[in-house]
Amino acid sequence: MEMELKKKGGIEAGVILVLAASLLFVCFLTGGNTEAFLVDDNRMQWYPVMERAYRELANTGRICCYDLYQMKGMPIAQQGYYGIMNPFMLLSYIAASLLPGQIPMISCYIGLMVMAGNLVCYLLCRRLGCGQGLAFLMTAAYSTLGCFWAFCYWYYIFNNYLMIPLLIYVFVRCKKGLISYCACGIVLAVSIYMGNVQYTFYQYVVFGILCVLMILLKERRYFKVLFINVVIGLGFSLPILLLALQASNNFRKYQDFFENPVFLNSLLVHSVIPQGILHRRDMGFSFMDSSVMYRKDNMVLYMGIIAIWLFAAMIWAVSRCAKHMGKCRNLAELWRECKTTYDHAAAWTHEQKTIAGLIAAVLFFLSVMSGGIAATLLHALPVVRNFRHLFKAVFVVAPLAIMIFAWAVGRQERNRIRFVTILLTAVFACIGCFNARDEVWGADRLYGLQIDRGFVGEKEDAIRMIEKASMDCKNYRTVTFLRFPWINDEVFNISENLSRNFPTAISIFSLAGYENAVSDCRMEAFDAIYTDKEFYTRFANADITKNLLQNLTQKPKKVAQQLMDNGVRYLLIDKSSLEDNQRAQAFMDAGLYRDLRPEIISALKELPDIRVVAVKEFNEHYDLVEIDGVNSLCMNSGGERIPLTDINMETVVFEAQEAGEYTLSFAYDSHLQAFLTEKDGTKHPLSIERAVNDNILISTQGGCGKVTLTYQDPVCIMGFVWEAVVSLAFVMLLAGMNSHCFHKTSRE
């Protein structure tokens, strides 16, 4: 019998319970700390840029696609992970603005994904035959899967938390009529606007597997369903796909696709380990000394009873298939047995065929995770071969597995087996709660961060340090150099220096920025200051003092020229001793990481046309070296500094007191535009040319007045329009599905 959802005059109690429990669960994980999810990449890479972009949207009514503060100008719409075209991120920003307590937008986003994902998971479990209590328990088990909480510092992995169950739910619900030809395409289009191409691609693969299995089981119209939905999904995604295409030539060619495989035996063992409880007793366990992203606890693999059941089901299926084949005495009987099984499968209901498709998808992604045939096939595809780390397929496997598990338990009619399964699920869900809490609380320890202030407090402290040092950060750039790379995974804190994307949050011009899709010519503009092949240049927005000293010694003229052309007036030099760190002490004892500050300052003093003005303490961890002789960010043809005014992320303004040429130390980009506003308000477009060291040259063409440099990409504008259209279609889709899905149910 199939469980059908029918209106009974009121919202089903399980719906309210799931939403309330999800909110309480997130509060339990964070312990009331609103910034518990604002660690590592969330805090240092994405949030400073997206928070500033949305703040400017609130102030100006226009969201930025470009960031002039970093990398001499850095596109932030092309890659998607800054979330500026994510409709759910906009909702999260609005929620963060309305809620008390300065809750970060990313924290609101993760909370929204968990609540919405759990709601869809619950509704899908009900659709697959579970009662209210069982559906709630399955949702609780889903909430405690280790992969999402082990990597909560990558906010966008929670896209899968919502979109995988939603895609399956829409596939099950919209199985007839015209809506079946567009529903999944709309969901997939929304997914790519949420900001991660890799996971959207995986979702397309899931949808493709479901449709192919439907076709194989005599549902021929799914040829059209597959084709039309993919066309709609790609069509609605066209602007962001074009933006990604713009950046594709600059993406770093990764060689780590096959890194971090997850072997099935390790997945099984780590699915039952109560790491959260063990860590409280200073204990831990890792099967066969395996690791995922250098993590020995492997809590990312925790799936509880789901993984145990999954492996048991695989063993049962193989043994049953072997038993049937063993009864066949010849090929003719084997063929008849296969045909009988196929005919039986072709008569399954839509939900049963969907479950079969989910099983096929799980097997496919398990093969990807372990580096099997599926991974080899994917690696042969262009663009896809640059995806990083095999283990990331677990973010797709986990929600698919819970759906299969819910369907199997819901159909189980043997009371004893059903009771034991439900009991074990509850036990492992409780273990998962402690594991998840341990992961969220341990995220800062994982990367050696010592965060003792809120993000707002960090910004205020940084501004105070800048004001105390009398730094002119509106007309010159600042660069940061680390002393101890690889001592811990991350040994620096953005509140102590101006690295990562933190400068954007406090309106400081930084030479580098976290962006692995930056063009090589952009890096060449400052490769003598920041070594262009160095990991820390691209990923930490800072080089190391050893490289700086080496460049100062081997190519002083190039360093001096780049300091001038890039307007670098301030250098933050790490002076941390870290004597209490054993790894650091070992390096120091070997003479590998001695204090290079005196040699660096001495070498700076020897540079042609460069003068060291002052060396002062920026804070207890960094010294500030101020130099003179460099150009400001805006110069007239006579070499005089022209102050920048009305600065924001993608716009700078200066006053041209006389006609002539002006050089701005920002990277040339074909989408940059300039115009002159004369005193009578008349506006004239100005030409922009590429100058020395990838700077730009603007001629006022015989006029004077206010000159505005800004970024205008028509594809970005089209993207925001398309995003609105897709969001509207998405809302209409959800509203168009039967509204009684939230209401009480009965059996037919």
N, C-alpha and C positions, 0 to 999 in steps of 0.2 A: 504494500500500500504506500502511496506517495503522500507526503505531508504537504498540503496546500495551505497557503496563507489566506485567511478570510477575515473580513472586517467583522468585528464583534462590538463595535461602539466605543472602544477605548484603546489607548496605546498599550501594547503588551508590556507587562511588568518587567520582563527580561531586558527590554530595550533601555528603560530607565536605569535598571540595575547595572547594565554593562557600562553605560556612560558615567554613572556615579563611581563605580568601582575603578574604571580606567583613570579618572581624575585622582582618586585616592591613591591608586597604585603609583602614579607619577610622583605625587607628593611624598609617598613613602620612599621612593628611590632617591629623591633629592634631599630628603630630610628637611624640607623647608628652604633649602638654599636655591634661590631662583637662578643662580649662575652655575648650577651643578653641571649642566650640559655645555657651558661656555668654556671649554678647555681645548688645548692643542689647536688643531686646524680650525675648529669652529671659532675660537677666540682670536687666533693670530692671523688667519688668512681670509676667511670669508666675511666674518662679522664686521670688522672695521669698515670694509668697503660697502657692504650692503646696508649697514646701518646708516652710513653717511648718505648713500644714494637715496634711501627712503626718507631720510630727514630733509633732504633738499626737495624731494617730491612734495612733502608737506608744506615747505616754505615757498616753493616757486610754482608748484603745479606741474613740474616737469621732472621726470626721472632721468638720471644720467646714464649714458651708454659708455662713457669714457672717464678715465681718472688721470688728470694731469699731474696729480701730486706724486705719482710713482712712475718709475721706468721712463721718465721724460714723456709720459703719456702712455696709458695702458688701456686697451679695450676691455670692458668688463661685461659685455653682452654676448660676445661670440661663444664663450665656453659654457655658459649656463650656470656654473656652480656658484656665481655670486647672487643668483636668485632674483634678479631684477625683473624677469619676465614670468616669474612663478606666481600664479594667482593665489595660491595658498600662502605664500610668503607675504603678499600684500595683506591678506586677512590677518596674518600673525602680527604684522606691524600695527594694524589698526587695533588689534586686541591688546598688544603691549602698550599702546598709547592710552588706552582706556582703563586698563587694570592698574591698581595701586601697587607700589613696591618696586618700580623700575625693573619689571621683568624683561629680560632680553628677548628680542624678536625670535631668535633661534630656539630659545626655551619654549616659547609659545608655539612655534612651528612643530617641534617634536611632540609636545603635548597634544596638539591638534591632530597630528598624524596617528598617534596612539589611540586617541578617542575615536576618530573616524575609522581607523583600521579595525579596531575591536568591534565597532558597530557593524561594519560590513561583514566581518568574520562571523559574528553572531547570526546575522540575517542569512548568510550563506549556509551556516550549519543548520538552521531551521529549514531552509529550502531543501537540504540534503537528507532530512528525515529525523533530525534530533529534536527532542523535547526541549522545553525552556531550560530546565536544569542542566541537561547534558550540553546544550549549546553554550550555556554560560561557562561550564567547566572547560569545554574545548577552547573558548575564548581566553579563559584564564591561562590555559596551557600555552596558547599562542603568545600571550603577553610576556611569558617568562623564558621564551627561547633565547639562548645565549647570544646569538650572532648580533642582534640589534643593539643590545646593551653593551656588549664588549667593544663595539665601535660606535658608541653614541657621539664621539667627537667628530664623526663625519655625518653631519646632519642629514645629508641627502640619501643615506642608506635607508632612512625611514620612508622615502618615497615608495620603496617596495612594500613596506609594511601596510600601506593603504592600497597601492595600485594593483598588486598581484591579486589579493582577494576581490577587489572591485572588478577587475577584468574578468575573473571567473564568475562572479555574481552576475555581471551584465551578460556574459555569454550564456549562463543558465536561464536567466530571466527573459532575455530578448531572443527567443528561439524561433519566433514566427513573425511573419509580416515584414513590412518595409523597414521597421526599426532594426531588424537583425542585420541589415546590410550597411548600417552606419554606426550602430551603438558602440561596438568595440573600437572602431576607428576613432571615434571622438575621445574615448578613454585613452587610447594610445597617443593621440595628439596632445592631450592635457599632460600626459606623462613627460613628454620631451620638453615641454615648457617648464616642468618642475626642476630641470637642470642637471640631468646626467645621461648622456647619450648611451653609455654602456648598459645601464639598467633598462632603459627604454628598448634597446635592441634585444635584450633578453626577454622582455615582455612581448615583443613582436614574435620571437621564437616560440614562446608559450602559446600564443594565439595561433601561430601557424601549425604547431603540432596538434592542437585541438581540432582545427579545421581539416587537416590532412586525415586524422583518424576518423572524423565524421564522413569524409569522402570514401575512405576505405570500407566503412560500414554502411555503404549504400545510401548515404545522404548526399546525393550528387549536387544539390543546389549550393553546397558549401564551397564549390569552385567559385561561384559568384560572391558568396559571403566573404570568402577570404580575399579575393581580388578587390572588391569594392571597398571593403573596410581598410585595406592597406592603402588604397588610393586616397581615401578620405583622410586617413591618419597622416600620410605624407603631405597631402595637399594643405591641410590645416597647419602642418608643421613647416611649411615652405620657408617662411622668413627665417626661423631659427636654424633651419638646415642650411640656408644660404650664408648666414653668419658663421656657422661652424665650418662651412666650406672656405670662407675667407681665412680662417685661422688654420685650416688643415695643413697647409704647406709649412707652417711654422711649428707644428707639434713636434716635440722631441720624440725621436724614434726609440721607443722603449724596447729593451731586450729582456724584460722580466715577465712576459706573458705566462710562461710556464713555471714561474716561481710560486712558492707556497702551495703546493698541491695538498689536498686533504684526502688521505687514504681511508677507505671505508672502515677498516678495522679500528683506526684511530677515532673516526667519527662515532662508532658504536661505543667504544670504551669511555670517551669523554662525555658522552650523552648521559651518563649516570653518576658522574663524580660531583659531590657537593663541594665545589671549590670554595664557595663563599664561607661555608662553615669551617673548612680546613684552614683557610687563610686567617680566620680569627684565632686559630691555635698555632699560627706560624707554620703551617704545613701546606703541602701542595703535591700535585701529582700530574705527570705528563706521560702519556703512553709512548713507549719506544723513543723517549726523548725527542719527540716531534715538536714542531713549533709553527705557529701561524703569525707572521709579521713580528718575529723575534719574541713572541710571547710563549713562555713555557707553561702557563696555566691552561692554555687552550680552552678557556671558557667560551670562546666563540663557537665551539662545536657542540655546546650543550643543547640537546633537543629532548631530553627526558625520555618518557615512554614512547614518544613518537618514533624515534630512531630505532628503539628496540622492536617495536611493532613492524616498522618498515623492513627491517632485516628479516624478521620472522616471516613476514608475508612473502618476501623474495624467495626465501628458502622453501616455503610451502609451495609456491607457484612452480618452482623448478622441479621439486620432487613430484608434484602432481602431474606435470607435463611428462616427466620421465616415466611415471607409472602408466599413463595412457599410451605412450609410445611403446612401452614394453609389452603391452597387450596386442599390439599390431604385429602379425606374423609376416606381412609382406607390404610392399609399397602401396598396393591397392587399398588395403585396409587402413594404412596410415593416411592416405589421401581422403578416404571417406570420413575418418575421424576428424581430420582437420576441417573438411567441408562442413561437417555437422556442427562443429564448434563455431565456425565462422557464421553459419546461418543463424545459430543461436545468438551470437553477438550482434548480428545485424538487426535482430528484433528487440534489442535492448531499448529502454527509454532514453530520452535525451540526457537526463541526469546520469544514467549509468554509462553512456558513451562519453560524457564529459569526464567522469571519474577515470575511465580507461585512458583518456587523453592526458589527464593529470599524471597518471602513473607513467605513461610514456615520457612526459616532460621531466618528471623526477629522475627517471633513469638516464635521460639525456644529460641533465645538469650534474648528476652524480658522476657521469663520465667526464664532464668538463672539469669538475672539482678535482678529480684524481689524476688529471692529465691523460685521460684515455682517448679513444677514437674521436669523440665529439670535440675535445679540445684541439686535436690535430686538425680537424675539419675547420673549426673556427679560425685557427691560426693561419689557414690558407687564404682567408678573406682579407681584402684590403681594408684599412682603417681598423677593423676588428683585431687584427694581429697586434695592434698597439695598445689594446686593453691590458690593464695591469692586474696580475695576481689571480691565479685560478680559484683561490678560496672564495672570491667574491660571489661565485655562483651560489654559495650557501644562502645568500639573501633572497634568492629565488626558490631554492629547494625547501627552505623552512616553511614558508606560507603554503606552498603546494602540498607538502606532506601533511600539514594539520588538516587540510580539507579532505584528503583521502582518509585520514584517520577518523575524522568526525563522521564521514559517510559509513565507514566500516563498523564503528561502534554503534551508530544509530540503527543499523540494520541487524545487529546481533540479537538474536532471540533467545539464546541460552542464558538464563538468568545468572548462573554461576560465573560463566566467562565474562558476561557483561559487568557483573558486580566487581570482579577482580580487576578488570580493565579500568573501570571508573575509579576504584580505590587507588590503583597505581598512578593513574593520571593525576589525581589530587595530590598524592605524595610528591611526585616529581614536579608538579607545579609549585608546591611549597618550597622545594629545594631550589627551583629556578628563581623564586622570589629573592632568596638570600644571595644566590649567585649574581642576579641582576643588581641588587643593592651594592654588593661588593665591587662590581665592575664600575658602576657610576661613581662611587666614592673613591675608587682607586685610580681613576683616569688621570688625575693630576700627578699621582705618585708614579704612574707608568712612564711618564716623560720627564720626570725630575723637576716639575714645575712647583714653585713655592708661591702660590697665589694667596695673598692674605688681604687683598682689597677687591672691591667690586670694580667692574669695568669703568664705570663713571669715575670712581675714585682714582683709578690708574690714569685716566685722562687728565684729571685735575692735578695729580702729582707731577705728571710729565710737563704740563704747561707751567707749573710753578718752577720746575727745574730749568726750563727754557728761559723763563723771565729772569730768574736769578742769574743765569749765565749771560744775560743781555744778548741773546742770539737774534739776528735778523732773519727769521725763517720765512718771511714773505718774499724775499728777493734773492735768497741763496739756498743751496741744498746742503743736506747733512747726510753723511754716510757712517756706517757702523762696522767695526771690525772686532771679531771674536778672537779670544786667545786660546780657548780649549775646545776644539771640535772633537766629537766622538768620545768625550769623557763619559757623559750620559747621552741618552738619545737626544735630549734637548737640554742644554745647560744654560739657556738664556731666558729671560723673562721680559716680555714687551714693556712692562712698566719701568724697567731699568734702563732701556735704551730705545732707539728708534729703528728697530728692525721689523721684519715681517711687513704686514700691511698696516701696522699701527699708525704710521705717520698720517695716513688719510683721515683717521678718526680725529686727529688734532690739528689738521690743516697745515701739515709740514711737508715741504717738498723733499722727497727722498730720491736718491739716484736709482735704486733698484726697487723691485716689487715682486711678490710671488706670482710668477706667471711662466709656466713651462711651455706656453705656446708663442712666446715672444720670438720675433724674427732674429736671425743671426746678425743682421746689420744693426739692429737696435743694440744688441750686446756689444758689438764692436765699437760702438760710440764711447764705451767706458770700460773696455776690457783690460786696460792697464791699471785701472783703479780697483775694479772688481774682476777677478780672473774669470773669464767667461765660461770655462769648462768646470769650474768648481761647483760642487753640489750646493754649498751654502749660498752661493750667489743667486741661484735660481729658486731655492726652496727656503732659505732662511733670510733672504734679503740682506745678507751681510757676508763679507769675506772674512778670512782669518789673517791675523797679523803677520804670520809667516809669509803668506803670498804677497802682502803689501810691501814688506821689507824687501822681498826678492825682486819685485817689479821696480821699486825705488832704486835698487842697486844696479839692475841689469838694463833698464830702459827709463832713466830719469827724465829725458826730454819728452817722451810720450806721456808719462804720468803727469808731468807739469802741464802739458798742452791739454790733456783731458780734464784736469782739475780746472783749468781756465775755461774751456769751452762748455763744461757742464755746470759751471757756477757752484762748485763745491767749496764752501768756505769753512765748514765745520766737520771734524773727524772725531768720532767717539771711539776711543781705544780701550778695550777691555783690560782692566788691571786686576781681575779676580785672581786670588792665589789658590784657592781650593786645596789648601794643604790637608784638610781633613778628609778629602776624597782619595781613597787608596789608588784608584786608577790614575787620577791626576798626578798623585805623588810619584807613581812609577814612571810616568812620562817625564816628569820634572827631574827625577833622579838620573834618568838616561840622557838628560840634556836636550830633550826633543822640544820642550815647550818652556823655555826660559822667558823671562820678562823682556820683551823686545821694544818696549816703549822708548827707552833712551836712544836706541839705534834708529828707530823710526823717526823720532823728532829730529835727530841729527841729520838724517838723510833728507828730510823735508826742508831743512835749512839750507841744504846744498842745491836744491832745485833752482833752475834759472827762472828769474822773474817772480819767484814765490818767496814770501816772507812769513815766518811764524810770528804771529802777533802775541799769542798768549797760550799757555797751557794751564788749565784750571780743572778743579774737580767738578764733574757733572753730578756724580753721586758716589756712593761708597764702592761701586763696581766699575765705573767708567771715568776716564779722564777726557776732557774736551780740548782738542787742539784746534785753535782758530788760526787760519792763514789769511794772508792778504795777497793781492795781485791777480785775483781771479775775476772773471766777468760776472756781472749780476745776471739774473734770469732774463732781463730785458735791457738792451743796450742800443743807443743811437749810433749813427755812423761815426761819431767822434769818440766813441768808447766810453761815454758817460752812462752812469746808471739811471735808468728810467723806472721809477717805482711802479709795481703792479698794484692795481686796485680792484675792487669788486670780484674777488677770487672765489670760485667754487670748483667743484670737481672737474667740470668740462668747459669752463669759461674763465678767461683772464682778461682784464681790461687795463689799458695804460693811456696816459694823455700824451699825444704827439704835439709838442709845442711848436714844432716847425716841420715843414715838408722834408722828407728824406727816407732813408732806409733804416729799418730797425731789425735787430737780430734777437730772436727769442730762443732760449735754451730749452726748447721742447722738440721732440722728435717729429720729423716731417711725416705727415699722414695725408693721404689723398682726400680724406673726409673732413679735414680741418678747414674751416672757413674764417675769413676775416672781413670786417666791414668798418668803415669810418663814419662816425656820427659828428657832423659839424655843429657849430654853436647854434645854428638856426634849426637844428633837428634833422637836417637832410642826411640820409644814409647812402653810402656808396660802397659797393663790394670792392675788396682789395685782393690783389693776386698774392699767392704764397709760393715761395720757391724754396728748394732744398739748399741749405748753406753748408758750411764746414761742420764736420763731425755730426752729421744728421740733424743739425739745428734747422730752424726755419727763418726765412728772410721775408719781411713785409715792407713794401714800399707804399707810402701814403699818397703817391702819385700827385704831388703838388698841393695837397691839402693838409690841414691840421685839425685836431680835435680829438675826440675819444675813439680809440681803436679797440675793437672787441675781437678776440680770438676764441672761437668755439668749435664744437664738434657736431657735425650734422651727417648722419648716415641714414639715407632713405630706407635702407633695409631694416634698421632699428625701428624707425617710425612705423613702417609697415608691420613689424613684429608686434608692437604694442596694439595696433589696430586688430591684427589677427588674434592676438591673445584675448582681446575683449570678445571677439566673435566666437572663439573656441570656448571661452568660459561660459558665454551665454548658451551655446549649444550643449555644453556639459550640464548646466543647471536644468535646461529644458529636458535633457535625457533623464536625469534623476527624477524630475517632476513627472515626466511622461510615463515612467514605469509605475505600475499599480500602486497607488498611495496606501493601499491596505497592507503593505509589507511591514508596517510598524505595529500592526494590530494583532489581537489574539487569534489563535489558530484552533483548528479542529481537524480530526481525521475524517476522510471520506471512506 
